[in-house]
Amino acid sequence: DTVYEQSSKGRFPLVLGGDHSIALGSVAGVLRHRPETGVLWIDAHADINTPETSSSGNMHGMPLSFLTGLASSDTVPGLEWLKSVPQLPFNQLVYVGLRDIDRYERKFLKDNNIVAFTMFHIDKFGIGKVMEMALDALDSRPLHLSYDIDACDPLIAPHTGTAVRGGLTYR
């Protein structure tokens, strides 16, 4: 509710958290205020597993499944409040920095034409061009940036719990 309330007052909510499960609340608050908002998800992982498809069962790997309506909030006790939140349409979601994607997530992103820029794209085009393409894909919408530190290479950010080599660096 805090993100929604502050957004509604024209304030800029800056939310810092320990893992990407916190995005359930921050993105939900923004979508309640401005349902047309585009989400730029910068992460090593797609975080769109469902309780049924997740191999780990970790909530930090599922926030986008609940925000997009792919997973029902009825399946996890305590998430009933998400029913009142506008769902995030797939065309309002763009990924940057992906490099550790589960088989199910990879197929889902492809089958639903979700825009995703992997580290391959960043190495090929450069981060500036990739960010330009990512913002173009969001079509001048209001923007919510969700950034997981594991988007960075472990050489830069070694203390994340889900480190994956080959991420963003100073290069």
KOLVEX-54816 format. One record per atom (N, C-alpha, C): residue in one letter; atom name; z, y, x. Coordinates in Angstrom, 3 decimals, decimal comma. Layout:
// residues N
r;a;pz;py;px
a;CA;Z;Y;X $
...
END
This chain:
// residues 171
r;a;pz;py;px
d;N;0,000;-1,209;0,816 $
d;CA;0,000;0,000;0,000 $
d;C;0,000;1,270;0,857 $
t;N;0,602;1,210;2,030 $
t;CA;0,699;2,399;2,882 $
t;C;-0,671;2,889;3,326 $
v;N;-1,550;1,979;3,736 $
v;CA;-2,894;2,386;4,151 $
v;C;-3,625;3,029;2,984 $
y;N;-3,519;2,436;1,810 $
y;CA;-4,153;3,004;0,616 $
y;C;-3,593;4,397;0,322 $
e;N;-2,279;4,511;0,317 $
e;CA;-1,644;5,796;0,004 $
e;C;-2,045;6,880;1,001 $
q;N;-2,025;6,564;2,282 $
q;CA;-2,372;7,564;3,290 $
q;C;-3,861;7,909;3,240 $
s;N;-4,711;6,925;3,026 $
s;CA;-6,146;7,186;2,882 $
s;C;-6,418;8,078;1,683 $
s;N;-5,717;7,824;0,596 $
s;CA;-5,899;8,607;-0,627 $
s;C;-5,491;10,063;-0,430 $
k;N;-4,607;10,315;0,513 $
k;CA;-4,166;11,677;0,823 $
k;C;-5,062;12,340;1,866 $
g;N;-6,130;11,649;2,270 $
g;CA;-7,044;12,206;3,265 $
g;C;-6,549;12,034;4,686 $
r;N;-5,539;11,239;4,874 $
r;CA;-5,004;10,995;6,215 $
r;C;-5,707;9,813;6,858 $
f;N;-5,633;9,745;8,168 $
f;CA;-6,259;8,670;8,940 $
f;C;-5,201;7,629;9,287 $
p;N;-5,250;6,467;8,640 $
p;CA;-4,254;5,444;8,967 $
p;C;-4,656;4,674;10,229 $
l;N;-3,794;4,671;11,213 $
l;CA;-4,002;3,900;12,432 $
l;C;-2,990;2,767;12,404 $
v;N;-3,491;1,535;12,336 $
v;CA;-2,629;0,366;12,215 $
v;C;-2,768;-0,475;13,475 $
l;N;-1,654;-0,734;14,137 $
l;CA;-1,634;-1,585;15,320 $
l;C;-0,823;-2,824;15,002 $
g;N;-1,330;-3,988;15,435 $
g;CA;-0,620;-5,216;15,102 $
g;C;-0,727;-6,250;16,193 $
g;N;-0,089;-7,376;15,962 $
g;CA;-0,041;-8,433;16,951 $
g;C;-1,213;-9,385;16,904 $
d;N;-1,804;-9,606;15,747 $
d;CA;-3,005;-10,435;15,637 $
d;C;-3,818;-9,958;14,445 $
h;N;-4,973;-10,558;14,244 $
h;CA;-5,902;-10,035;13,243 $
h;C;-5,513;-10,331;11,797 $
s;N;-4,450;-11,098;11,574 $
s;CA;-4,014;-11,297;10,187 $
s;C;-3,540;-9,979;9,574 $
i;N;-3,132;-9,024;10,396 $
i;CA;-2,703;-7,716;9,886 $
i;C;-3,857;-6,985;9,194 $
a;N;-5,085;-7,372;9,520 $
a;CA;-6,253;-6,740;8,903 $
a;C;-6,331;-7,023;7,408 $
l;N;-5,684;-8,072;6,936 $
l;CA;-5,642;-8,299;5,483 $
l;C;-5,133;-7,047;4,776 $
g;N;-4,047;-6,502;5,271 $
g;CA;-3,459;-5,323;4,637 $
g;C;-4,209;-4,043;4,930 $
s;N;-4,624;-3,840;6,183 $
s;CA;-5,274;-2,578;6,523 $
s;C;-6,653;-2,457;5,872 $
v;N;-7,455;-3,512;5,929 $
v;CA;-8,777;-3,461;5,291 $
v;C;-8,630;-3,383;3,776 $
a;N;-7,692;-4,130;3,219 $
a;CA;-7,470;-4,084;1,766 $
a;C;-7,111;-2,668;1,313 $
g;N;-6,267;-1,994;2,070 $
g;CA;-5,889;-0,625;1,709 $
g;C;-7,070;0,321;1,726 $
v;N;-7,914;0,178;2,728 $
v;CA;-9,114;1,021;2,812 $
v;C;-10,072;0,708;1,667 $
l;N;-10,274;-0,585;1,382 $
l;CA;-11,197;-0,960;0,295 $
l;C;-10,689;-0,500;-1,070 $
r;N;-9,397;-0,490;-1,266 $
r;CA;-8,860;0,026;-2,539 $
r;C;-9,209;1,500;-2,697 $
h;N;-9,143;2,243;-1,611 $
h;CA;-9,446;3,678;-1,675 $
h;C;-10,953;3,937;-1,698 $
r;N;-11,696;3,230;-0,858 $
r;CA;-13,143;3,442;-0,743 $
r;C;-13,844;2,091;-0,643 $
p;N;-14,166;1,482;-1,792 $
p;CA;-14,769;0,146;-1,797 $
p;C;-16,100;0,046;-1,054 $
e;N;-16,745;1,166;-0,822 $
e;CA;-18,044;1,159;-0,143 $
e;C;-17,908;1,140;1,385 $
t;N;-16,686;1,115;1,880 $
t;CA;-16,431;1,152;3,319 $
t;C;-17,072;-0,036;4,035 $
g;N;-17,659;0,245;5,190 $
g;CA;-18,175;-0,799;6,061 $
g;C;-17,114;-1,174;7,078 $
v;N;-17,074;-2,440;7,426 $
v;CA;-16,085;-2,932;8,386 $
v;C;-16,801;-3,367;9,656 $
l;N;-16,434;-2,749;10,746 $
l;CA;-16,918;-3,111;12,066 $
l;C;-15,826;-3,960;12,713 $
w;N;-16,094;-5,247;12,855 $
w;CA;-15,107;-6,238;13,303 $
w;C;-15,423;-6,602;14,754 $
i;N;-14,654;-6,080;15,684 $
i;CA;-14,880;-6,327;17,099 $
i;C;-13,882;-7,392;17,546 $
d;N;-14,421;-8,555;17,927 $
d;CA;-13,563;-9,720;18,128 $
d;C;-14,349;-10,805;18,854 $
a;N;-13,632;-11,689;19,530 $
a;CA;-14,261;-12,876;20,112 $
a;C;-14,533;-13,923;19,037 $
h;N;-13,793;-13,840;17,932 $
h;CA;-13,840;-14,849;16,870 $
h;C;-14,291;-14,227;15,553 $
a;N;-14,880;-15,033;14,690 $
a;CA;-15,388;-14,523;13,414 $
a;C;-14,292;-14,346;12,363 $
d;N;-13,190;-15,058;12,467 $
d;CA;-12,046;-14,890;11,556 $
d;C;-12,425;-15,004;10,088 $
i;N;-13,377;-15,896;9,784 $
i;CA;-13,812;-16,066;8,398 $
i;C;-13,650;-17,519;7,939 $
n;N;-12,791;-18,267;8,647 $
n;CA;-12,454;-19,612;8,184 $
n;C;-11,643;-19,519;6,905 $
t;N;-11,660;-20,578;6,141 $
t;CA;-10,835;-20,690;4,935 $
t;C;-9,699;-21,665;5,227 $
p;N;-8,699;-21,739;4,371 $
p;CA;-7,664;-22,749;4,587 $
p;C;-8,247;-24,167;4,656 $
e;N;-9,358;-24,390;3,979 $
e;CA;-9,989;-25,709;3,971 $
e;C;-10,812;-25,983;5,231 $
t;N;-11,360;-24,950;5,856 $
t;CA;-12,246;-25,165;7,005 $
t;C;-11,572;-24,918;8,350 $
s;N;-10,421;-24,302;8,344 $
s;CA;-9,744;-23,973;9,595 $
s;C;-9,193;-25,224;10,263 $
s;N;-9,501;-25,385;11,549 $
s;CA;-8,952;-26,525;12,281 $
s;C;-7,516;-26,264;12,725 $
s;N;-7,139;-24,987;12,858 $
s;CA;-5,792;-24,651;13,329 $
s;C;-4,824;-24,317;12,201 $
g;N;-5,357;-23,820;11,084 $
g;CA;-4,496;-23,366;10,000 $
g;C;-3,880;-21,998;10,250 $
n;N;-4,275;-21,329;11,332 $
n;CA;-3,732;-20,011;11,657 $
n;C;-4,346;-18,930;10,770 $
m;N;-3,503;-18,132;10,158 $
m;CA;-3,976;-17,057;9,273 $
m;C;-4,815;-16,015;10,019 $
h;N;-4,553;-15,831;11,308 $
h;CA;-5,322;-14,822;12,037 $
h;C;-6,781;-15,222;12,210 $
g;N;-7,126;-16,462;11,844 $
g;CA;-8,516;-16,894;11,850 $
g;C;-9,160;-16,879;10,473 $
m;N;-8,454;-16,293;9,482 $
m;CA;-8,946;-16,342;8,104 $
m;C;-9,021;-15,016;7,354 $
p;N;-8,628;-13,886;7,912 $
p;CA;-8,532;-12,693;7,056 $
p;C;-9,820;-12,326;6,330 $
l;N;-10,953;-12,491;6,989 $
l;CA;-12,201;-12,104;6,328 $
l;C;-12,593;-13,045;5,198 $
s;N;-12,146;-14,275;5,241 $
s;CA;-12,449;-15,175;4,124 $
s;C;-11,751;-14,700;2,853 $
f;N;-10,555;-14,171;2,989 $
f;CA;-9,841;-13,661;1,813 $
f;C;-10,382;-12,302;1,379 $
l;N;-10,711;-11,444;2,334 $
l;CA;-11,210;-10,108;2,000 $
l;C;-12,590;-10,143;1,355 $
t;N;-13,404;-11,137;1,711 $
t;CA;-14,747;-11,249;1,119 $
t;C;-14,751;-12,076;-0,163 $
g;N;-13,647;-12,755;-0,451 $
g;CA;-13,594;-13,610;-1,631 $
g;C;-14,080;-15,023;-1,361 $
l;N;-14,423;-15,311;-0,124 $
l;CA;-14,837;-16,661;0,238 $
l;C;-13,700;-17,658;-0,018 $
a;N;-12,493;-17,246;0,308 $
a;CA;-11,302;-18,051;0,016 $
a;C;-10,528;-17,362;-1,099 $
s;N;-9,934;-18,143;-1,947 $
s;CA;-9,142;-17,596;-3,050 $
s;C;-7,737;-17,261;-2,575 $
s;N;-7,256;-16,093;-2,959 $
s;CA;-5,883;-15,712;-2,608 $
s;C;-4,862;-16,603;-3,310 $
d;N;-5,301;-17,360;-4,296 $
d;CA;-4,402;-18,300;-4,982 $
d;C;-4,012;-19,479;-4,089 $
t;N;-4,784;-19,717;-3,033 $
t;CA;-4,537;-20,892;-2,199 $
t;C;-3,386;-20,702;-1,217 $
v;N;-2,947;-19,464;-1,017 $
v;CA;-1,861;-19,195;-0,075 $
v;C;-0,778;-18,389;-0,781 $
p;N;0,403;-18,947;-0,922 $
p;CA;1,488;-18,207;-1,567 $
p;C;1,747;-16,879;-0,854 $
g;N;1,908;-15,829;-1,647 $
g;CA;2,167;-14,508;-1,106 $
g;C;0,947;-13,616;-1,037 $
l;N;-0,236;-14,169;-1,255 $
l;CA;-1,456;-13,363;-1,188 $
l;C;-1,993;-12,988;-2,564 $
e;N;-1,206;-13,196;-3,597 $
e;CA;-1,656;-12,895;-4,956 $
e;C;-2,059;-11,428;-5,116 $
w;N;-1,463;-10,538;-4,337 $
w;CA;-1,754;-9,106;-4,422 $
w;C;-3,217;-8,792;-4,104 $
l;N;-3,902;-9,686;-3,384 $
l;CA;-5,307;-9,448;-3,041 $
l;C;-6,228;-9,448;-4,261 $
k;N;-5,763;-9,998;-5,378 $
k;CA;-6,597;-10,026;-6,593 $
k;C;-6,974;-8,623;-7,057 $
s;N;-6,129;-7,632;-6,748 $
s;CA;-6,400;-6,265;-7,198 $
s;C;-7,235;-5,464;-6,196 $
v;N;-7,666;-6,103;-5,128 $
v;CA;-8,427;-5,429;-4,077 $
v;C;-9,916;-5,721;-4,250 $
p;N;-10,775;-4,690;-4,202 $
p;CA;-12,217;-4,959;-4,251 $
p;C;-12,622;-5,856;-3,081 $
q;N;-13,481;-6,822;-3,358 $
q;CA;-13,943;-7,708;-2,293 $
q;C;-14,883;-6,970;-1,352 $
l;N;-14,874;-7,385;-0,111 $
l;CA;-15,763;-6,837;0,904 $
l;C;-17,092;-7,596;0,833 $
p;N;-18,168;-6,928;0,396 $
p;CA;-19,475;-7,611;0,378 $
p;C;-19,935;-7,918;1,807 $
f;N;-20,662;-9,003;1,966 $
f;CA;-21,094;-9,423;3,291 $
f;C;-21,940;-8,368;3,990 $
n;N;-22,694;-7,572;3,228 $
n;CA;-23,544;-6,559;3,853 $
n;C;-22,752;-5,337;4,309 $
q;N;-21,454;-5,338;4,081 $
q;CA;-20,589;-4,258;4,554 $
q;C;-19,745;-4,713;5,742 $
l;N;-20,122;-5,826;6,342 $
l;CA;-19,400;-6,396;7,474 $
l;C;-20,359;-6,574;8,645 $
v;N;-19,960;-6,075;9,809 $
v;CA;-20,749;-6,255;11,030 $
v;C;-19,795;-6,666;12,152 $
y;N;-20,194;-7,703;12,873 $
y;CA;-19,412;-8,201;14,007 $
y;C;-19,994;-7,704;15,321 $
v;N;-19,100;-7,460;16,287 $
v;CA;-19,511;-7,140;17,656 $
v;C;-18,596;-7,905;18,613 $
g;N;-19,216;-8,581;19,591 $
g;CA;-18,457;-9,233;20,649 $
g;C;-18,162;-10,699;20,441 $
l;N;-18,715;-11,305;19,407 $
l;CA;-18,429;-12,719;19,131 $
l;C;-18,850;-13,609;20,296 $
r;N;-18,030;-14,637;20,555 $
r;CA;-18,399;-15,619;21,568 $
r;C;-17,684;-16,951;21,394 $
d;N;-16,786;-17,067;20,453 $
d;CA;-16,088;-18,328;20,195 $
d;C;-16,056;-18,527;18,676 $
i;N;-17,135;-19,115;18,154 $
i;CA;-17,311;-19,213;16,706 $
i;C;-17,313;-20,688;16,309 $
d;N;-16,491;-21,035;15,335 $
d;CA;-16,465;-22,407;14,833 $
d;C;-17,807;-22,757;14,198 $
r;N;-18,136;-24,042;14,167 $
r;CA;-19,407;-24,510;13,599 $
r;C;-19,568;-24,020;12,157 $
y;N;-18,517;-24,156;11,363 $
y;CA;-18,577;-23,708;9,969 $
y;C;-18,861;-22,213;9,898 $
e;N;-18,171;-21,435;10,703 $
e;CA;-18,360;-19,984;10,678 $
e;C;-19,779;-19,609;11,089 $
r;N;-20,291;-20,253;12,123 $
r;CA;-21,647;-19,966;12,600 $
r;C;-22,667;-20,188;11,480 $
k;N;-22,546;-21,321;10,796 $
k;CA;-23,457;-21,631;9,690 $
k;C;-23,286;-20,628;8,557 $
f;N;-22,049;-20,284;8,250 $
f;CA;-21,789;-19,353;7,165 $
f;C;-22,380;-17,971;7,464 $
l;N;-22,201;-17,473;8,673 $
l;CA;-22,755;-16,173;9,039 $
l;C;-24,281;-16,192;8,900 $
k;N;-24,892;-17,259;9,388 $
k;CA;-26,349;-17,366;9,312 $
k;C;-26,825;-17,477;7,867 $
d;N;-26,213;-18,360;7,087 $
d;CA;-26,643;-18,588;5,704 $
d;C;-26,483;-17,351;4,821 $
n;N;-25,554;-16,470;5,194 $
n;CA;-25,295;-15,281;4,380 $
n;C;-25,809;-13,993;5,019 $
n;N;-26,618;-14,141;6,051 $
n;CA;-27,247;-12,984;6,715 $
n;C;-26,245;-11,912;7,114 $
i;N;-25,096;-12,338;7,603 $
i;CA;-24,090;-11,385;8,059 $
i;C;-24,480;-10,923;9,458 $
v;N;-24,524;-9,626;9,663 $
v;CA;-24,941;-9,062;10,940 $
v;C;-23,863;-9,357;11,984 $
a;N;-24,278;-9,995;13,066 $
a;CA;-23,336;-10,368;14,123 $
a;C;-23,992;-10,178;15,485 $
f;N;-23,334;-9,399;16,327 $
f;CA;-23,779;-9,190;17,697 $
f;C;-22,810;-9,920;18,621 $
t;N;-23,344;-10,899;19,334 $
t;CA;-22,524;-11,688;20,243 $
t;C;-22,526;-11,035;21,624 $
m;N;-21,807;-11,634;22,539 $
m;CA;-21,829;-11,143;23,914 $
m;C;-23,223;-11,286;24,524 $
f;N;-23,998;-12,250;24,047 $
f;CA;-25,388;-12,365;24,492 $
f;C;-26,134;-11,066;24,205 $
h;N;-25,964;-10,527;22,985 $
h;CA;-26,642;-9,286;22,608 $
h;C;-26,156;-8,113;23,456 $
i;N;-24,861;-8,073;23,723 $
i;CA;-24,310;-6,979;24,538 $
i;C;-24,858;-7,057;25,951 $
d;N;-24,927;-8,265;26,527 $
d;CA;-25,486;-8,418;27,865 $
d;C;-26,978;-8,068;27,899 $
k;N;-27,696;-8,401;26,839 $
k;CA;-29,139;-8,165;26,791 $
k;C;-29,479;-6,686;26,559 $
f;N;-28,800;-6,047;25,586 $
f;CA;-29,162;-4,689;25,178 $
f;C;-28,228;-3,603;25,710 $
g;N;-27,013;-3,989;26,113 $
g;CA;-26,003;-3,005;26,513 $
g;C;-25,136;-2,642;25,322 $
i;N;-23,909;-2,278;25,610 $
i;CA;-22,955;-1,994;24,533 $
i;C;-23,363;-0,771;23,713 $
g;N;-23,953;0,234;24,354 $
g;CA;-24,371;1,434;23,620 $
g;C;-25,393;1,114;22,542 $
k;N;-26,417;0,350;22,897 $
k;CA;-27,463;-0,012;21,937 $
k;C;-26,912;-0,925;20,852 $
v;N;-26,050;-1,877;21,233 $
v;CA;-25,463;-2,771;20,233 $
v;C;-24,626;-1,972;19,231 $
m;N;-23,845;-1,031;19,703 $
m;CA;-23,039;-0,229;18,775 $
m;C;-23,941;0,622;17,871 $
e;N;-25,017;1,126;18,417 $
e;CA;-25,982;1,880;17,602 $
e;C;-26,558;0,987;16,501 $
m;N;-26,951;-0,234;16,861 $
m;CA;-27,504;-1,167;15,874 $
m;C;-26,442;-1,571;14,847 $
a;N;-25,210;-1,757;15,295 $
a;CA;-24,123;-2,130;14,383 $
a;C;-23,871;-1,022;13,363 $
l;N;-23,820;0,209;13,826 $
l;CA;-23,594;1,325;12,905 $
l;C;-24,784;1,527;11,976 $
d;N;-25,988;1,330;12,483 $
d;CA;-27,181;1,415;11,628 $
d;C;-27,112;0,372;10,511 $
a;N;-26,621;-0,818;10,831 $
a;CA;-26,520;-1,890;9,835 $
a;C;-25,524;-1,532;8,732 $
l;N;-24,562;-0,684;9,060 $
l;CA;-23,577;-0,266;8,048 $
l;C;-24,061;0,925;7,241 $
d;N;-25,226;1,465;7,584 $
d;CA;-25,933;2,421;6,732 $
d;C;-25,114;3,655;6,349 $
s;N;-24,517;4,308;7,322 $
s;CA;-23,786;5,582;7,112 $
s;C;-22,634;5,469;6,121 $
r;N;-22,076;4,304;5,980 $
r;CA;-20,909;4,117;5,103 $
r;C;-19,670;4,694;5,767 $
p;N;-18,627;4,949;4,982 $
p;CA;-17,333;5,185;5,622 $
p;C;-17,015;3,951;6,460 $
l;N;-16,283;4,119;7,540 $
l;CA;-16,110;3,045;8,514 $
l;C;-14,651;2,664;8,701 $
h;N;-14,418;1,365;8,734 $
h;CA;-13,124;0,817;9,151 $
h;C;-13,393;-0,004;10,400 $
l;N;-12,744;0,342;11,499 $
l;CA;-12,884;-0,387;12,746 $
l;C;-11,689;-1,316;12,898 $
s;N;-11,970;-2,591;13,056 $
s;CA;-10,917;-3,569;13,298 $
s;C;-11,187;-4,195;14,655 $
y;N;-10,264;-4,033;15,585 $
y;CA;-10,474;-4,414;16,976 $
y;C;-9,412;-5,403;17,414 $
d;N;-9,844;-6,568;17,823 $
d;CA;-8,934;-7,578;18,358 $
d;C;-9,047;-7,546;19,879 $
i;N;-7,923;-7,501;20,555 $
i;CA;-7,923;-7,396;22,013 $
i;C;-8,640;-8,568;22,679 $
d;N;-8,751;-9,699;21,985 $
d;CA;-9,459;-10,820;22,613 $
d;C;-10,968;-10,593;22,689 $
a;N;-11,451;-9,471;22,151 $
a;CA;-12,847;-9,087;22,375 $
a;C;-13,062;-8,809;23,862 $
c;N;-12,006;-8,392;24,541 $
c;CA;-12,082;-8,137;25,977 $
c;C;-11,981;-9,435;26,756 $
d;N;-12,599;-9,444;27,895 $
d;CA;-12,491;-10,582;28,787 $
d;C;-11,043;-10,726;29,258 $
p;N;-10,564;-11,958;29,447 $
p;CA;-9,198;-12,163;29,921 $
p;C;-8,900;-11,496;31,268 $
l;N;-9,923;-11,175;32,054 $
l;CA;-9,686;-10,435;33,291 $
l;C;-9,179;-9,024;33,006 $
i;N;-9,574;-8,478;31,854 $
i;CA;-9,168;-7,134;31,442 $
i;C;-7,890;-7,181;30,608 $
a;N;-7,807;-8,169;29,717 $
a;CA;-6,664;-8,308;28,801 $
a;C;-6,182;-9,761;28,841 $
p;N;-5,405;-10,119;29,855 $
p;CA;-5,055;-11,530;30,057 $
p;C;-3,985;-12,080;29,116 $
h;N;-3,289;-11,254;28,394 $
h;CA;-2,118;-11,733;27,661 $
h;C;-2,328;-11,930;26,169 $
t;N;-3,572;-12,022;25,744 $
t;CA;-3,819;-12,357;24,347 $
t;C;-3,606;-13,856;24,153 $
g;N;-3,191;-14,236;22,973 $
g;CA;-2,936;-15,648;22,703 $
g;C;-4,185;-16,480;22,514 $
t;N;-5,326;-15,818;22,342 $
t;CA;-6,572;-16,543;22,083 $
t;C;-7,667;-16,092;23,056 $
a;N;-7,346;-16,100;24,332 $
a;CA;-8,274;-15,621;25,366 $
a;C;-9,518;-16,508;25,445 $
v;N;-10,670;-15,842;25,582 $
v;CA;-11,944;-16,541;25,737 $
v;C;-12,736;-15,798;26,826 $
r;N;-13,126;-16,521;27,874 $
r;CA;-13,878;-15,912;28,968 $
r;C;-15,218;-15,357;28,473 $
g;N;-15,706;-14,351;29,215 $
g;CA;-17,038;-13,820;28,923 $
g;C;-17,040;-12,641;27,973 $
g;N;-15,917;-11,973;27,815 $
g;CA;-15,828;-10,872;26,854 $
g;C;-16,174;-9,514;27,433 $
l;N;-15,820;-8,495;26,683 $
l;CA;-16,090;-7,125;27,079 $
l;C;-15,343;-6,800;28,368 $
t;N;-16,019;-6,059;29,252 $
t;CA;-15,407;-5,611;30,504 $
t;C;-15,807;-4,160;30,725 $
y;N;-15,489;-3,650;31,895 $
y;CA;-15,857;-2,276;32,239 $
y;C;-17,321;-2,142;32,626 $
r;N;-18,037;-3,255;32,735 $
r;CA;-19,429;-3,218;33,194 $
r;C;-20,322;-2,384;32,315 $
END
